[in-house]
């Protein structure tokens, strides 16, 4: 059995998680994971970072931006082993993010189905192709180029 205080080298973290060393360094720069430094200035990762890296990998595979991962991890401590409650809070926060993404995908699916059925592909009328068009109400053609 491994000690929760066990420290892993960056190479060991990479080997165990399948994540490149450069990615681990990047995640650390973003504050998603943390390490300690030895007297020789080598990184050592607490064992509990394995779970964080695994969750980051899952998020990447699902197309979840790292900013959303950081938000979900906001209350999960870096410097000590997270408790079950810490992970439960992160899970609840992540569920909210995933629910918002699901609703957005369903809305896009409805709009796309309508767009394919319509067939117009009009930049003037199609809100899917040109959402939030503020100048479209003033007519067609260039609006910001002086004639």
C-alpha positions in Angstrom: 0.0 0.0 0.0 1.2 3.5 -0.9 1.5 6.3 1.6 -0.7 9.3 0.9 2.5 11.4 1.6 4.4 9.6 -1.2 6.0 12.0 -3.7 6.3 11.2 -7.4 8.8 12.5 -9.9 7.5 14.2 -13.0 8.6 11.1 -15.0 6.6 8.8 -12.7 3.6 11.1 -12.9 3.8 11.0 -16.7 4.2 7.2 -16.8 1.3 6.6 -14.5 -1.1 9.1 -16.1 -0.1 8.8 -19.7 0.2 12.6 -19.8 3.4 14.2 -21.3 5.8 15.9 -19.0 5.4 19.1 -20.9 1.6 18.9 -20.3 2.2 18.4 -16.5 4.4 21.5 -16.4 1.7 23.4 -18.3 -1.1 22.2 -15.9 1.1 23.3 -13.0 1.6 26.8 -14.6 -2.2 27.1 -14.8 -2.6 26.1 -11.2 -4.5 22.9 -12.0 -1.9 20.7 -10.2 0.9 21.5 -7.8 4.3 20.1 -6.9 7.0 20.5 -4.3 10.7 21.0 -5.0 13.5 18.9 -3.7 16.8 20.4 -2.4 18.1 19.9 -6.0 15.1 21.9 -7.4 13.4 18.8 -8.9 9.6 18.6 -9.0 7.9 16.1 -6.8 4.1 15.6 -7.0 2.0 14.5 -4.1 0.3 11.2 -4.8 -3.1 12.8 -4.7 -2.2 14.8 -7.9 -2.8 11.5 -9.8 -6.6 12.0 -9.5 -6.5 15.6 -10.6 -4.4 14.7 -13.7 -6.9 11.8 -14.5 -9.8 14.2 -14.3 -8.0 16.8 -16.5 -7.5 14.0 -19.0 -11.1 13.0 -19.0 -12.1 16.7 -19.4 -9.8 17.1 -22.4 -11.2 14.0 -24.0 -14.7 15.5 -23.6 -13.7 18.8 -25.0 -14.1 20.7 -21.7 -11.9 23.8 -21.6 -9.2 23.9 -18.9 -10.7 27.1 -17.6 -13.8 25.0 -16.7 -11.6 22.4 -15.0 -9.9 25.1 -13.0 -13.3 26.4 -11.9 -14.4 22.9 -10.9 -11.2 22.5 -8.9 -11.4 25.9 -7.3 -12.2 24.5 -3.8 -10.1 21.4 -4.0 -6.8 22.0 -2.1 -3.5 21.7 -3.9 -1.3 21.6 -0.8 -3.0 18.8 1.1 -4.8 15.6 0.2 -8.4 16.5 -0.7 -11.2 15.1 1.4 -14.2 13.3 0.1 -16.3 16.4 0.7 -13.8 18.5 -1.3 -14.3 16.1 -4.3 -18.0 16.2 -3.8 -18.1 20.0 -4.1 -16.0 19.8 -7.2 -18.3 17.2 -8.6 -21.4 19.3 -8.0 -19.7 22.3 -9.6 -18.7 20.2 -12.6 -22.2 18.8 -13.0 -23.5 22.4 -13.4 -20.9 23.1 -16.1 -21.8 19.9 -17.9 -25.5 20.6 -17.7 -24.9 24.1 -19.3 -22.9 22.5 -22.0 -25.6 19.8 -22.6 -28.3 22.5 -22.9 -26.1 24.5 -25.3 -25.5 21.4 -27.5 -29.2 20.6 -27.6 -30.0 24.2 -28.6 -27.3 24.0 -31.4 -28.8 20.7 -32.5 -32.3 22.2 -32.8 -30.9 25.2 -34.7 -28.8 23.1 -37.0 -31.8 20.8 -37.7 -33.9 23.8 -38.6 -31.0 25.3 -40.7 -30.6 22.1 -42.7 -34.3 21.8 -43.2 -34.6 25.4 -44.3 -31.8 25.3 -46.9 -31.6 29.1 -47.3 -28.1 29.6 -45.9 -28.8 33.3 -45.9 -26.4 35.4 -43.8 -29.2 37.9 -43.5 -31.8 35.6 -42.1 -29.8 32.7 -40.5 -29.1 33.3 -36.8 -27.1 30.1 -36.7 -24.5 31.3 -39.2 -24.5 34.9 -38.1 -25.6 35.1 -34.4 -25.7 38.5 -32.6 -25.6 40.4 -35.9 -26.1 44.0 -34.9 -25.5 45.6 -38.3 -27.8 43.2 -40.2 -30.9 45.2 -39.3 -29.6 48.2 -41.2 -29.6 46.3 -44.6 -27.2 44.4 -46.8 -23.7 45.4 -47.8 -20.8 47.1 -46.1 -21.7 49.3 -43.2 -18.4 50.5 -41.9 -16.5 51.2 -45.1 -17.0 54.8 -46.2 -18.1 55.0 -49.9 
